[in-house]
Amino acid sequence: MPQTLTSPDGTTIAHQATGTGPALVLVVGAFCDRTTTADLTALLADAFTVHEYDRRGRGASSDTAPYDARREIEDLAAVIAATGEAPFLYGHSSGAMIALETAASGAPVRALAGYEPPYTAEGDPDGGSTELLERVRALVEAGDRDGAAAAFLAGTGAPAEVVAGIRSGPGWAWMCRLAPTLVYDLTLANGGRVPVERLARIDVPTLLLTGGDSPPWAARAAAAVVAAVPGARQSVVAGQGHGVAAPAVAPVLQEFFGGSR
């Protein structure tokens, strides 16, 4: 059973710790909760005490309206405080945005790695656009979770046949259950713009990762973040797309965080 903590706005955040060693907090992206990282945690738990948490509105965590991206930074800062030390951070997709913003806010962090934060550039799928945000928000408010999840996938570049295949798969009900939180993921994308001034405040070792098989936007977004964060560097995880496999990314994280101790 997870433990719980209370974020500053009163939201209950569920979290759990596994393993031994320095603290490492995992921050998930769209369509994910703390159970999503179980395979990665299993590969890292011999070297780190891995902290997983349910972002607000997911899993065993509660939610508080209205949504504000700053509340997610407060949530992660509360999880960091619960570790009792300055932890390592690893965020995937929109979770990478939360990790970056939280480090920029001054929360105590030893080092952070982010995999494909979905900022966008001209000509890329509009995964960070206000148009997609408003389209998904309207569908969620209308109670059409199926439509919201499908619109999100299509708007972030998935071909129609891929969306159709996902909708017919066994995980679609899970994705629809989490559809209201897609509004949160899109809000975090900052309209697709890298928050250069905020990220320039990060003063810890920072690694931006992209998949070797990912579309070109991922490398462009990572490069823009690297340009904003002092001393940051970029690396490619060969053979991977946006949904990076745990066995592919775990050794990269072990090497990076091990070298940051």
C-alpha positions as CSV (number, residue, x, y, z in Angstrom):
1,M,0.0,0.0,0.0
2,P,1.3,3.5,-0.8
3,Q,1.9,6.2,1.7
4,T,0.2,9.6,1.4
5,L,1.3,13.2,1.8
6,T,-0.7,16.4,1.6
7,S,0.4,19.0,-1.0
8,P,0.2,22.7,-0.1
9,D,-3.3,23.1,-1.7
10,G,-4.7,20.1,0.3
11,T,-4.4,17.5,-2.5
12,T,-3.5,14.0,-1.3
13,I,-0.6,12.5,-3.1
14,A,0.1,8.8,-3.0
15,H,3.7,7.7,-3.1
16,Q,5.8,4.6,-2.4
17,A,9.5,3.8,-2.0
18,T,11.4,0.7,-3.2
19,G,15.0,-0.3,-2.9
20,T,18.1,0.9,-1.2
21,G,20.6,3.7,-1.8
22,P,20.2,7.4,-2.7
23,A,16.8,8.6,-3.5
24,L,15.6,8.7,-7.1
25,V,12.1,10.1,-7.8
26,L,10.3,9.1,-11.0
27,V,7.8,11.5,-12.7
28,V,5.5,10.0,-15.2
29,G,3.8,11.4,-18.3
30,A,0.5,11.2,-20.0
31,F,-1.7,8.1,-19.5
32,C,0.5,7.0,-16.6
33,D,0.5,6.6,-12.9
34,R,2.9,5.2,-10.3
35,T,2.3,1.6,-11.4
36,T,3.5,2.4,-14.9
37,T,7.2,2.6,-13.8
38,A,7.2,-0.8,-12.0
39,D,9.6,-2.4,-14.6
40,L,12.0,0.5,-14.4
41,T,11.9,0.5,-10.6
42,A,12.8,-3.2,-10.5
43,L,15.9,-2.5,-12.6
44,L,17.0,0.5,-10.5
45,A,16.1,-0.6,-6.9
46,D,19.4,-2.3,-6.3
47,A,21.2,1.0,-6.6
48,F,18.6,3.6,-5.6
49,T,15.7,4.0,-3.3
50,V,13.1,4.6,-6.0
51,H,10.2,6.9,-5.2
52,E,7.1,6.6,-7.4
53,Y,4.0,8.8,-7.0
54,D,0.6,9.3,-8.5
55,R,0.4,12.7,-10.0
56,R,-2.8,14.5,-9.0
57,G,-5.9,13.1,-10.5
58,R,-4.3,9.7,-11.0
59,G,-4.3,6.4,-9.2
60,A,-4.7,6.8,-5.4
61,S,-4.0,10.6,-5.4
62,S,-6.9,13.1,-5.1
63,D,-7.4,16.3,-7.2
64,T,-8.2,19.9,-6.5
65,A,-9.9,22.3,-9.0
66,P,-9.1,24.5,-10.7
67,Y,-5.9,23.0,-12.3
68,D,-2.7,25.1,-12.3
69,A,0.6,23.7,-13.5
70,R,2.3,25.3,-10.4
71,R,0.4,22.8,-8.2
72,E,2.2,19.9,-9.9
73,I,5.6,21.5,-9.1
74,E,4.4,21.8,-5.5
75,D,3.4,18.2,-5.5
76,L,6.8,17.0,-6.7
77,A,8.5,19.3,-4.2
78,A,6.4,17.7,-1.4
79,V,7.5,14.2,-2.6
80,I,11.1,15.4,-2.7
81,A,10.7,16.6,0.9
82,A,9.3,13.2,1.9
83,T,12.5,11.5,0.7
84,G,14.4,13.2,3.4
85,E,17.3,14.2,1.1
86,A,18.1,15.9,-2.2
87,P,17.1,13.2,-4.7
88,F,17.9,12.4,-8.3
89,L,14.9,13.1,-10.6
90,Y,13.9,11.3,-13.8
91,G,10.9,12.5,-15.7
92,H,9.4,11.1,-18.9
93,S,7.5,13.2,-21.4
94,S,5.3,15.7,-19.5
95,G,6.9,14.3,-16.3
96,A,10.2,15.6,-17.7
97,M,8.6,19.1,-17.8
98,I,7.6,18.8,-14.2
99,A,11.1,17.6,-13.2
100,L,12.7,20.5,-15.0
101,E,10.3,23.1,-13.7
102,T,10.7,21.8,-10.1
103,A,14.5,21.9,-10.3
104,A,14.2,25.5,-11.7
105,S,12.0,26.4,-8.8
106,G,14.9,25.8,-6.4
107,A,13.7,22.5,-4.9
108,P,16.7,20.5,-3.6
109,V,17.8,18.1,-6.4
110,R,21.1,16.3,-6.9
111,A,20.8,15.8,-10.7
112,L,18.0,15.3,-13.2
113,A,17.3,13.4,-16.4
114,G,14.4,14.0,-18.7
115,Y,13.2,11.9,-21.6
116,E,11.6,13.7,-24.5
117,P,9.8,16.7,-22.8
118,P,7.1,17.4,-25.5
119,Y,7.9,21.0,-26.3
120,T,7.3,21.7,-30.0
121,A,8.8,23.7,-32.8
122,E,7.3,25.2,-36.0
123,G,6.1,22.4,-38.3
124,D,5.9,19.8,-35.5
125,P,2.7,18.1,-34.4
126,D,0.8,20.5,-32.1
127,G,1.3,18.5,-28.9
128,G,1.9,21.7,-27.0
129,S,-0.5,23.9,-28.8
130,T,-3.3,25.8,-27.1
131,E,-5.6,24.5,-29.9
132,L,-5.2,20.9,-28.9
133,L,-5.5,21.8,-25.3
134,E,-8.8,23.5,-25.8
135,R,-10.1,20.6,-28.0
136,V,-9.2,18.0,-25.4
137,R,-10.6,20.2,-22.6
138,A,-13.9,20.6,-24.3
139,L,-14.2,16.8,-24.9
140,V,-13.4,16.1,-21.2
141,E,-15.9,18.7,-20.0
142,A,-18.5,17.1,-22.3
143,G,-17.9,13.7,-20.6
144,D,-16.4,12.3,-23.8
145,R,-13.2,10.6,-22.4
146,D,-13.0,8.3,-25.4
147,G,-12.9,11.3,-27.8
148,A,-10.5,13.2,-25.6
149,A,-8.0,10.4,-25.5
150,A,-8.3,9.9,-29.3
151,A,-7.9,13.6,-30.0
152,F,-4.8,13.8,-27.8
153,L,-3.2,10.9,-29.6
154,A,-4.0,12.2,-33.0
155,G,-2.9,15.7,-32.1
156,T,0.5,14.6,-30.9
157,G,1.2,12.9,-34.2
158,A,-0.2,9.4,-34.1
159,P,-1.6,8.3,-37.5
160,A,-5.2,7.4,-37.7
161,E,-4.6,3.7,-38.1
162,V,-2.4,3.7,-35.0
163,V,-5.1,5.5,-33.0
164,A,-7.7,3.0,-34.2
165,G,-5.4,0.1,-33.2
166,I,-4.9,1.6,-29.7
167,R,-8.7,2.2,-29.3
168,S,-9.4,-1.5,-30.0
169,G,-6.7,-2.7,-27.6
170,P,-7.0,-3.9,-24.0
171,G,-5.5,-0.8,-22.5
172,W,-8.0,1.7,-23.9
173,A,-10.3,1.6,-20.9
174,W,-7.3,2.6,-18.7
175,M,-6.4,5.4,-21.1
176,C,-9.9,6.7,-21.1
177,R,-10.0,6.6,-17.3
178,L,-6.9,9.0,-17.2
179,A,-8.2,11.2,-20.0
180,P,-9.1,14.2,-17.8
181,T,-5.5,14.5,-16.8
182,L,-4.5,15.0,-20.5
183,V,-5.6,18.6,-19.9
184,Y,-2.9,18.8,-17.3
185,D,-0.2,17.3,-19.6
186,L,-1.1,19.8,-22.4
187,T,-1.1,22.7,-19.9
188,L,2.4,21.8,-18.8
189,A,3.6,22.0,-22.4
190,N,3.5,25.8,-22.1
191,G,1.9,26.3,-25.5
192,G,4.9,24.4,-26.9
193,R,7.4,27.0,-25.9
194,V,10.5,26.0,-23.9
195,P,10.5,28.3,-20.7
196,V,14.0,29.4,-21.3
197,E,14.2,32.0,-18.5
198,R,13.0,29.6,-15.9
199,L,15.1,26.7,-17.0
200,A,18.2,28.9,-17.0
201,R,17.9,28.8,-13.2
202,I,18.7,25.0,-13.0
203,D,22.1,24.5,-11.4
204,V,22.4,20.8,-11.2
205,P,23.7,18.2,-13.7
206,T,21.0,17.7,-16.3
207,L,20.7,15.1,-19.1
208,L,18.1,15.3,-21.9
209,L,17.4,11.9,-23.5
210,T,15.7,11.1,-26.8
211,G,15.0,7.9,-28.6
212,G,17.0,7.0,-31.7
213,D,13.7,6.0,-33.4
214,S,11.7,9.0,-32.2
215,P,10.3,11.6,-34.6
216,P,12.5,14.7,-35.3
217,W,10.6,16.9,-32.9
218,A,12.0,15.1,-29.9
219,A,15.6,15.9,-30.6
220,R,14.8,19.5,-31.5
221,A,12.9,19.9,-28.2
222,A,15.7,18.3,-26.2
223,A,18.3,20.5,-27.9
224,A,16.3,23.6,-27.0
225,V,16.2,22.6,-23.4
226,V,19.9,21.8,-23.4
227,A,20.5,25.3,-24.8
228,A,18.5,26.8,-21.9
229,V,20.0,24.8,-19.0
230,P,23.5,25.7,-18.0
231,G,25.9,22.7,-18.5
232,A,23.1,20.3,-19.7
233,R,23.9,17.7,-22.2
234,Q,21.9,15.5,-24.6
235,S,22.1,11.8,-25.4
236,V,20.3,9.3,-27.6
237,V,18.9,6.0,-26.5
238,A,19.3,3.8,-29.5
239,G,16.4,1.8,-30.9
240,Q,13.8,3.6,-28.8
241,G,10.8,5.8,-29.5
242,H,8.8,8.0,-27.1
243,G,7.6,5.0,-25.1
244,V,11.1,4.1,-24.0
245,A,11.6,0.5,-22.7
246,A,12.8,0.2,-19.1
247,P,15.8,-2.1,-20.0
248,A,17.0,0.5,-22.5
249,V,16.9,3.6,-20.2
250,A,17.8,2.0,-16.9
251,P,21.5,1.6,-17.6
252,V,21.7,5.2,-18.9
253,L,20.2,6.5,-15.7
254,Q,22.4,4.4,-13.6
255,E,25.5,5.7,-15.3
256,F,24.4,9.3,-15.3
257,F,23.3,9.4,-11.7
258,G,26.2,7.3,-10.5
259,G,28.5,9.8,-12.0
260,S,26.7,12.6,-10.3
261,R,27.1,11.3,-6.8
